[in-house]
């Protein structure tokens, strides 16, 4: 900005002193330039002063308009847990004891001071304290912004739940005890005041705040929480209907004309006048109404009772139908992983029956499927990690990595990000008893399985052992794939060298360290296999490779990714020159197989798993060569199936 101010375009005001002369001399030009610089320098100072004044005023405006954080506000998420316990006690007392007191106890006793009166006053005090604290609780807007301005908090509470909290916290029983007027203390007025006390149930609307606050502390699944929620709702609704039934029966004008009359006139060993007996009969009736059973031994007598029973049947039917449907749906989807596993088990079982697989093999397949449920669960859990934030993923990984990645000694001291990347590319497999493991990849035993090492004097490997630690060596001269056999169902985590090299591109420091580990295992294996002459041969071979790499540069051709050029290359049988995208296309691979069956080995793994492509390659290779040309490049599971079918055919 200073540069712009110091070099303005000359205007007429600046040139007013020089307008009389059309042509300037050298002196005039020098005088003009010096005056122009002086004017520009003074205007720059004035501009800087204006900018400074403007920034100061902006800071004052921003300070006056900044959100106020009053020191008199309270964060509701940082309250003392004892306060929440007291509030939960008051809410449960209001939901359970208050309706029962109004329905059965208040009509059988006078307004006097007893333990129930004392508890009511304690609950009222708790609610009054909560009303006072709500004027200081910060609240959250729909856009997850917390408001901590005291004036806005007061305005928000007064325009919101203040009226409901005030009505619910009003001490009706205390006023009824203190009033001595005969008119107010008459029977009808007392009944009305007792029923008005049911307004305390409005306080239950504030219980959602406590549920949201402690939701993260509950480790139960949503399914179990929903089942528990519906059970509690059904019990509370049955309790409220029973209390309403007691209010109607006790509030009738004639004692003999109510639903209690048959129980007063009958010869029973217990008295219906006792509040606990009235509650049991009312609860019995409410459960019958709610579950639509209806024996008919508790019948209404007055119009009020008929009206209440009609509403109870109508509301109870909808509530019960909703609860039954919700509970059934929740239980049906309680464990989705188990449901998917059982569906897969049924499909494979149908395959075994339809294909008429021998009973011994079918038994092994079913036993494997039973054991694979936990493996499916672990695979699903590892895929769920991507839904968490990066920080939470790393914190959870610190506990999970101790079971697999950290069991490899040269991964233990690596960075957490690198170990997390290794954890994400691990592959989980399950092997059957007496099944040979002939994989060149790194293996970490995860469950209580036992693996027998046939090449090391029949040693045993158990849970937590890492095998094939030299898996990074690709040369068969300096590494031999060990022969292992499972003695029980064994769950393992597998890491391939190709997958490890892909992530090492992002971690250059770890790549250098693992390169030294690779050299160490290569030297150790060479010394074990070939002795000292083998070490000398390895050193000379490495020096010759380094010299060759320094003198010659390998130029890798760019793979063909164009569709038309790729089609021509496939027609000529040059599938190697095509990109991975074209080699993953079944149509292009079919065109290449028309030229030669050797193109099958260069197709992608997905295409080589297609039965259609396998049959085309076998037909092209012929009966005499397909075992050498096609079968070695078929995926392992499909190859086992083909070998089994050939054995059946023999």
C-alpha positions in Angstrom: 0.0 0.0 0.0 2.9 2.4 0.7 4.3 1.7 -2.7 1.0 2.6 -4.3 0.7 5.8 -2.3 4.2 6.9 -3.0 3.8 6.5 -6.8 0.4 8.0 -7.7 -0.6 9.2 -11.2 0.0 13.0 -11.4 -3.3 14.8 -11.4 -4.2 18.4 -12.4 -3.8 19.6 -8.9 -0.1 18.6 -8.8 0.6 20.0 -12.2 -1.3 23.3 -11.6 2.0 25.2 -10.9 3.5 24.0 -14.2 0.6 24.4 -16.6 1.9 27.7 -18.0 4.8 26.0 -19.6 4.3 23.4 -22.3 8.0 22.3 -22.5 10.1 21.9 -19.3 13.7 22.6 -19.1 16.1 20.3 -17.2 15.9 22.6 -14.1 12.1 22.6 -14.4 12.0 18.8 -14.6 14.3 18.5 -11.6 12.2 20.9 -9.6 9.1 19.0 -10.6 10.5 15.6 -9.6 11.7 16.9 -6.2 8.4 18.5 -5.5 6.6 15.4 -6.6 8.7 13.3 -4.3 8.1 15.6 -1.3 4.3 15.6 -2.0 4.3 11.9 -2.4 6.3 11.4 0.9 4.0 13.6 2.9 0.9 12.0 1.4 2.3 8.5 2.3 2.7 9.6 5.9 -0.8 10.9 6.0 -2.1 7.6 4.4 -0.2 5.5 7.0 -1.7 7.6 9.8 -5.2 7.1 8.3 -4.6 3.3 8.0 -3.4 3.1 11.6 -6.4 5.1 12.9 -8.8 2.9 10.8 -7.2 -0.3 12.2 -7.6 1.0 15.7 -11.3 1.8 15.1 -11.8 -1.7 13.6 -10.2 -3.3 16.7 -12.6 -1.4 18.9 -15.6 -2.4 16.9 -14.4 -6.0 16.9 -13.9 -5.8 20.6 -17.4 -4.5 21.2 -19.0 -7.0 18.8 -17.0 -10.0 20.0 -19.1 -12.7 21.8 -19.2 -12.2 25.5 -18.0 -15.0 27.8 -19.5 -14.2 31.2 -17.8 -15.5 34.3 -21.2 -16.4 35.7 -21.9 -19.1 33.2 -21.7 -22.9 33.9 -20.7 -25.6 31.5 -23.5 -28.3 31.9 -21.0 -31.0 30.8 -18.7 -30.3 33.8 -21.3 -30.6 36.6 -20.6 -32.5 39.7 -21.9 -36.1 39.4 -23.7 -35.8 42.8 -25.9 -33.1 41.3 -26.9 -35.4 38.5 -27.6 -38.2 41.0 -29.9 -35.9 43.0 -31.7 -34.8 39.8 -32.1 -38.4 38.6 -33.6 -39.3 42.1 -36.0 -36.4 41.9 -37.1 -37.3 38.3 -37.7 -41.0 39.2 -39.6 -40.0 42.4 -41.8 -37.7 40.3 -42.4 -40.4 37.6 -43.1 -43.3 40.0 -44.0 -42.2 43.5 -46.0 -39.0 42.8 -48.7 -40.7 40.6 -49.0 -43.5 43.1 -49.3 -41.1 46.0 -52.0 -39.1 44.3 -53.9 -42.2 43.1 -53.9 -44.3 46.3 -52.4 -42.6 49.3 -53.6 -39.0 49.2 -57.3 -40.1 49.3 -56.8 -42.3 52.4 -54.9 -39.9 54.6 -55.1 -36.3 55.8 -52.6 -33.6 54.9 -50.0 -34.1 57.6 -46.3 -34.2 58.0 -44.8 -37.7 57.5 -41.9 -39.2 55.6 -43.7 -38.8 52.2 -44.4 -35.2 52.9 -40.7 -34.7 53.8 -39.5 -36.4 50.5 -41.8 -34.2 48.5 -40.3 -31.1 49.9 -36.7 -32.5 49.2 -37.7 -33.1 45.6 -39.2 -29.6 45.4 -36.0 -28.1 46.7 -33.9 -30.0 44.2 -36.1 -28.7 41.3 -35.9 -25.1 42.6 -32.1 -25.3 42.7 -32.2 -26.7 39.2 -34.3 -23.8 38.0 -31.9 -21.4 39.6 -28.9 -23.1 37.9 -30.6 -23.1 34.5 -30.2 -19.3 34.4 -26.4 -19.9 34.3 -26.2 -23.0 32.1 -24.6 -22.4 28.7 -26.7 -23.8 25.9 -25.9 -25.3 22.5 -27.3 -24.0 19.2 -28.3 -26.3 16.3 -25.0 -25.6 14.6 -23.0 -27.0 17.6 -22.1 -23.5 18.9 -22.1 -22.9 22.6 -23.6 -19.7 23.8 -22.0 -18.3 27.0 -23.5 -14.8 27.1 -25.4 -14.5 30.4 -28.1 -12.3 28.9 -28.7 -14.7 26.0 -28.8 -17.6 28.5 -31.5 -15.9 30.6 -33.6 -15.0 27.6 -33.3 -18.5 26.1 -34.4 -20.1 29.4 -37.3 -17.7 30.1 -38.6 -18.2 26.5 -38.1 -21.9 26.7 -38.6 -24.4 29.6 -38.9 -21.9 32.5 -42.7 -22.0 32.6 -42.8 -25.9 32.5 -40.1 -26.1 35.2 -42.0 -23.6 37.4 -45.3 -25.4 37.1 -43.7 -28.7 37.8 -41.7 -27.4 40.8 -44.6 -25.6 42.5 -45.1 -26.9 46.1 -48.8 -27.9 45.9 -48.7 -30.2 48.9 -47.0 -27.5 51.1 -49.7 -25.0 50.1 -52.4 -27.5 50.9 -50.9 -28.1 54.3 -50.5 -24.4 55.1 -54.0 -23.2 53.9 -56.6 -23.3 56.7 -59.6 -22.1 54.8 -62.6 -24.4 55.0 -63.7 -23.6 51.5 -60.3 -24.5 50.0 -59.9 -27.5 52.3 -63.3 -28.9 51.3 -63.4 -32.4 49.8 -63.9 -31.3 46.1 -61.2 -28.6 46.3 -58.8 -31.1 47.9 -59.4 -33.6 45.2 -58.7 -30.9 42.5 -55.5 -29.8 44.2 -54.3 -33.4 44.4 -55.0 -34.0 40.7 -53.2 -30.7 39.8 -50.1 -32.1 41.5 -49.8 -34.4 38.4 -48.4 -31.4 36.6 -45.1 -32.4 38.2 -44.8 -35.0 35.5 -43.9 -32.2 33.1 -40.5 -32.3 34.7 -39.8 -35.5 32.8 -39.2 -33.5 29.6 -35.9 -32.4 31.0 -34.6 -36.0 31.5 -33.3 -36.0 27.9 -30.5 -33.7 28.8 -29.2 -36.3 31.3 -29.5 -39.1 28.8 -27.5 -37.2 26.2 -24.8 -36.4 28.7 -24.2 -40.0 29.8 -24.8 -41.7 26.5 -21.1 -42.0 25.7 -20.5 -43.7 29.1 -22.8 -46.6 28.2 -21.0 -49.5 26.5 -24.2 -51.3 25.5 -25.2 -51.5 21.8 -28.1 -49.5 20.4 -30.1 -52.7 20.1 -29.9 -53.6 23.8 -30.5 -50.0 24.8 -33.7 -49.9 22.6 -34.9 -53.2 24.2 -34.3 -51.8 27.7 -35.9 -48.5 26.7 -39.1 -50.2 25.4 -39.4 -52.4 28.5 -39.1 -49.4 30.8 -41.6 -47.4 28.7 -44.1 -50.3 28.9 -43.7 -50.6 32.7 -44.1 -46.8 33.2 -47.2 -46.7 31.0 -48.7 -49.6 32.9 -47.9 -47.9 36.2 -49.5 -44.6 35.0 -52.7 -46.4 33.8 -52.9 -48.1 37.2 -52.5 -44.8 39.0 -55.1 -43.2 36.8 -57.5 -46.1 37.5 -56.9 -45.6 41.2 -57.6 -41.9 41.0 -60.9 -42.5 39.2 -61.9 -45.1 41.7 -61.0 -43.1 44.8 -62.3 -39.8 43.4 -65.8 -41.0 42.7 -68.6 -39.3 44.5 -70.0 -42.5 45.9 -67.7 -45.1 47.5 -70.1 -47.9 46.7 -70.3 -46.9 43.0 -66.8 -47.6 41.6 -64.8 -50.5 40.3 -63.8 -51.2 44.0 -67.4 -52.1 44.9 -67.2 -55.9 44.1 -64.0 -56.2 46.1 -65.6 -54.4 49.1 -68.8 -56.6 49.0 -67.0 -59.8 48.3 -65.6 -62.2 50.9 -61.9 -61.6 50.5 -59.1 -62.2 53.0 -57.7 -58.8 52.2 -59.2 -55.3 52.3 -59.5 -53.1 49.2 -59.2 -50.0 51.3 -55.5 -50.6 51.8 -53.4 -48.5 49.2 -51.1 -51.4 48.3 -54.0 -53.7 47.5 -55.7 -51.0 45.4 -52.4 -50.6 43.5 -52.0 -54.3 42.8 -55.5 -54.7 41.5 -55.1 -51.5 39.3 -51.7 -52.7 38.0 -53.3 -56.1 37.2 -56.1 -54.3 35.2 -53.6 -52.0 33.4 -51.4 -54.9 32.3 -54.5 -56.7 31.0 -55.5 -53.6 29.0 -52.0 -53.0 27.7 -51.5 -56.6 26.6 -55.1 -56.9 25.2 -55.8 -59.9 27.4 -58.9 -58.8 29.4 -60.3 -61.3 31.8 -63.3 -59.1 32.8 -63.0 -59.5 36.6 -62.2 -55.7 37.1 -65.1 -53.8 35.4 -65.9 -50.0 35.4 -69.0 -48.7 37.1 -69.1 -44.9 36.5 -68.9 -42.9 33.3 -65.5 -41.6 34.3 -64.2 -45.1 34.6 -65.7 -46.1 31.2 -64.1 -43.0 29.7 -60.7 -43.7 31.2 -60.8 -47.4 30.2 -61.7 -46.5 26.6 -58.8 -44.1 26.4 -56.5 -46.6 28.1 -57.5 -49.3 25.6 -57.0 -47.0 22.6 -53.6 -45.6 23.8 -52.4 -48.9 25.1 -53.1 -50.8 21.9 -51.0 -48.4 19.9 -48.2 -48.4 22.5 -48.1 -52.2 22.7 -48.2 -52.6 18.9 -45.3 -50.1 18.6 -43.3 -51.8 21.4 -43.8 -55.3 19.9 -42.8 -54.2 16.4 -39.8 -52.2 17.6 -38.5 -55.0 19.9 -38.9 -57.6 17.2 -37.0 -55.5 14.7 -34.3 -54.7 17.2 -33.8 -58.3 18.2 -33.7 -59.4 14.5 -30.9 -56.9 13.8 -29.1 -57.2 17.1 -26.0 -58.8 15.7 -25.6 -58.0 12.0 -22.2 -59.8 11.7 -23.8 -63.0 13.0 -26.8 -62.7 10.7 -24.5 -62.3 7.6 -22.4 -65.2 8.7 -25.4 -67.5 9.2 -26.7 -66.5 5.7 -23.4 -67.3 4.2 -23.4 -70.6 6.1 -26.8 -71.5 4.7 -25.7 -70.7 1.2 -22.6 -72.8 1.4 -24.6 -75.6 3.1 -27.1 -75.5 0.2 -24.1 -75.8 -2.2 -22.8 -78.8 -0.4 -26.2 -80.5 -0.6 -26.9 -79.6 -4.3 -23.4 -80.6 -5.5 -23.6 -83.9 -3.5 -20.3 -83.3 -1.8 -19.1 -86.3 0.3 -20.1 -86.3 3.9 -16.6 -86.2 5.3 -15.6 -83.2 3.2 -19.0 -81.5 4.0 -18.3 -82.0 7.7 -15.0 -80.3 7.4 -16.5 -77.4 5.5 -19.2 -76.9 8.1 -16.7 -77.1 11.0 -14.6 -74.5 9.2 -17.6 -72.2 8.8 -18.4 -72.5 12.5 -14.9 -71.4 13.4 -14.8 -68.6 10.9 -17.4 -66.4 12.6 -14.8 -64.8 14.8 -12.6 -64.2 11.8 -15.4 -62.4 10.0 -16.0 -60.3 13.1 -12.3 -59.3 13.2 -12.3 -58.4 9.5 -15.4 -56.3 9.9 -14.0 -54.5 13.0 -10.8 -53.6 11.1 -12.9 -52.1 8.3 -14.8 -50.0 10.8 -11.7 -48.1 11.8 -11.9 -45.9 8.8 -15.1 -44.2 10.2 -13.1 -42.7 13.1 -10.9 -39.6 13.1 -7.2 -40.1 12.6 -6.4 -39.3 16.2 -8.9 -41.8 17.5 -7.6 -44.4 15.1 -4.1 -44.0 16.4 -5.2 -44.2 20.0 -7.2 -47.4 19.4 -4.3 -48.8 17.3 -1.9 -48.4 20.3 -3.9 -51.2 22.0 -4.5 -53.3 19.0 -1.0 -53.2 17.6 0.3 -55.1 20.7 -1.4 -58.2 19.4 0.0 -58.4 15.9 2.4 -55.7 14.5 4.4 -55.3 17.6 5.1 -59.0 17.8 7.6 -58.5 14.9 10.7 -57.3 16.6 11.8 -54.9 13.8 8.3 -53.2 13.8 8.2 -52.7 17.6 10.3 -49.5 17.7 8.9 -47.9 14.5 6.7 -44.8 14.5 3.0 -45.1 15.3 1.9 -43.9 11.9 4.0 -46.5 10.2 2.6 -49.3 12.4 -0.9 -48.0 11.8 -0.3 -48.2 8.0 1.0 -51.8 8.4 -2.1 -52.7 10.5 -4.5 -51.5 7.8 -2.9 -53.8 5.2 -2.9 -57.0 7.3 -4.9 -59.8 5.9 -6.7 -62.2 8.2 -7.0 -65.9 7.4 -8.2 -69.1 9.1 -6.5 -72.4 8.6 -8.0 -75.9 9.3 -6.3 -78.6 11.4 -3.7 -80.6 9.5 -3.6 -77.9 6.8 -0.2 -77.0 5.4 0.8 -73.3 5.3 3.1 -72.7 2.3 3.0 -68.9 2.0 6.1 -66.7 1.7 4.5 -63.9 3.6 4.9 -62.8 7.2 2.6 -64.6 9.6 1.5 -63.7 13.1 -0.6 -66.2 15.0 -3.7 -64.4 16.6 -5.8 -67.1 18.4 -5.0 -70.1 20.5 -3.9 -72.1 17.4 -0.8 -74.3 17.2 1.5 -74.4 14.2 4.1 -77.1 13.7 7.4 -76.0 12.0 8.4 -79.1 9.9 11.8 -77.6 8.8 13.0 -76.8 12.4 13.0 -80.1 14.2 9.2 -80.1 14.5 9.1 -77.1 16.7 5.7 -75.6 17.8 4.5 -72.0 17.4 1.7 -70.6 19.5 -0.3 -67.4 19.9 1.7 -64.2 19.5 4.6 -65.9 17.6 5.8 -64.3 14.3 6.9 -66.5 11.5 8.6 -65.9 8.1 10.5 -62.8 9.5 12.7 -62.8 6.3 9.6 -62.4 4.0 11.1 -59.2 2.5 13.7 -61.2 0.6 12.4 -62.2 -2.8 15.3 -64.1 -4.2 14.9 -67.9 -3.9 18.6 -68.3 -3.6 18.8 -66.6 -0.2 15.5 -67.7 1.2 13.6 -70.9 1.5 9.8 -70.9 2.2 9.3 -72.9 5.4 6.9 -75.8 5.6 4.4 -75.4 8.4 1.3 -77.4 9.4 -1.6 -76.3 11.6 -2.5 -78.7 14.5 -5.8 -76.8 15.3 -7.9 -74.1 13.8 -5.4 -71.2 13.5 -6.2 -67.6 12.9 -3.3 -65.6 11.5 -2.5 -62.1 10.2 -0.6 -62.1 6.9 1.6 -59.4 5.5 3.0 -59.6 2.0 6.2 -58.0 0.9 4.5 -56.3 -2.1 2.0 -54.6 0.2 4.8 -53.5 2.6 6.7 -51.9 -0.3 3.7 -49.8 -1.3 3.5 -48.2 2.1 7.3 -47.8 2.5 7.2 -45.2 -0.3 5.5 -42.9 2.2 8.0 -43.6 5.0 11.6 -43.1 3.7 13.2 -43.4 7.1 11.5 -46.7 7.9 12.4 -47.9 4.4 16.1 -47.5 5.1 15.9 -49.3 8.5 14.0 -52.2 7.0 16.5 -52.4 4.2 19.2 -53.1 6.7 16.9 -55.7 8.3 16.5 -57.3 4.9 20.3 -57.3 4.3 20.8 -58.9 7.8 18.4 -61.8 7.0 19.9 -62.3 3.6 23.4 -62.6 5.0 22.2 -64.9 7.8 20.3 -67.2 5.4 23.3 -67.2 2.9 25.6 -68.2 5.8 23.2 -71.0 6.9 22.6 -72.3 3.4 26.0 -71.9 1.7 28.5 -71.1 4.4 31.4 -68.7 3.9 31.7 -69.3 0.2 28.1 -68.3 -0.2 28.8 -65.0 1.6 31.7 -64.2 -0.8 29.5 -65.1 -3.8 26.7 -62.8 -2.4 29.2 -59.9 -2.0 30.6 -60.3 -5.5 27.1 -60.6 -6.9 26.0 -57.3 -5.1 29.1 -55.5 -6.4 28.5 -56.6 -10.0 24.9 -55.5 -9.8 25.9 -52.0 -8.4 28.5 -51.6 -11.2 25.9 -52.6 -13.8 23.4 -50.1 -12.4 25.9 -47.3 -12.5 27.0 -48.0 -16.1 23.6 -48.8 -17.6 20.3 -47.2 -17.0 17.2 -49.3 -17.5 14.5 -47.5 -19.4 11.1 -48.9 -18.6 8.5 -48.4 -21.4 5.3 -46.6 -20.5 2.4 -49.1 -20.4 -0.3 -48.7 -22.9 -3.5 -47.3 -21.4 -5.3 -46.1 -24.5 -8.2 -48.2 -25.5 -7.5 -48.4 -29.2 -3.8 -49.0 -28.8 -4.5 -51.5 -26.1 -6.9 -53.3 -28.4 -4.3 -53.6 -31.1 -1.7 -54.8 -28.6 -4.1 -57.4 -27.3 -4.9 -58.6 -30.8 -1.2 -59.1 -31.4 -0.8 -61.0 -28.1 1.3 -58.2 -26.5 -0.6 -58.1 -23.2 2.5 -57.3 -21.2 2.7 -53.8 -22.8 -0.8 -52.9 -21.6 -1.6 -51.2 -18.3 -3.1 -52.8 -15.3 -6.5 -51.3 -16.1 -6.6 -53.0 -19.5 -5.4 -56.3 -18.0 -8.2 -56.1 -15.6 -10.8 -56.0 -18.4 -12.2 -59.5 -19.3 -13.1 -58.5 -22.9 -9.5 -57.4 -23.6 -8.0 -60.5 -22.0 -10.3 -62.7 -24.1 -9.0 -61.0 -27.2 -5.4 -61.7 -26.1 -6.2 -65.3 -25.3 -7.4 -65.8 -28.9 -3.8 -65.2 -29.9 -2.0 -67.2 -27.2 -2.8 -69.0 -23.9 0.3 -67.6 -22.3 -1.5 -64.3 -22.0 -3.5 -65.7 -19.1 -0.6 -65.4 -16.6 -0.3 -61.6 -17.3 -4.0 -60.9 -16.5 -5.1 -59.4 -13.2 -6.0 -61.6 -10.2 -9.7 -60.8 -10.6 -9.7 -61.8 -14.2 -7.7 -65.0 -13.5 -10.4 -65.9 -10.9 -13.2 -65.8 -13.6 -14.3 -69.3 -14.6 -15.1 -68.1 -18.1 -11.5 -66.8 -18.6 -10.1 -70.0 -17.1 -12.1 -72.2 -19.5 -11.1 -70.1 -22.5 -7.4 -70.3 -21.5 -7.7 -74.1 -21.0 -9.3 -74.6 -24.4 -6.6 -72.5 -26.1 -3.8 -74.3 -24.3 -5.1 -77.8 -25.1 -5.3 -80.9 -23.0 -1.6 -81.5 -23.1 -0.3 -78.1 -22.0 -3.0 -76.4 -19.9 -1.6 -77.9 -16.6 1.7 -76.1 -17.2 0.4 -72.9 -18.9 -2.9 -72.1 -17.1 -3.1 -74.1 -13.8 -0.1 -72.5 -11.9 -1.5 -69.0 -12.5 -5.0 -69.8 -11.2 -5.8 -68.4 -7.7 -5.2 -70.8 -4.9 -8.8 -71.5 -4.0 -9.9 -72.1 -7.6 -6.8 -74.3 -8.1 -7.8 -76.5 -5.1 -11.3 -76.8 -6.5 -9.9 -77.9 -10.0 -7.6 -80.4 -8.4 -10.4 -81.8 -6.3 -12.7 -82.2 -9.4 -9.8 -83.9 -11.3 -9.4 -86.3 -8.4 -13.1 -87.1 -8.4 -13.0 -87.7 -12.1 -10.1 -90.1 -11.7 
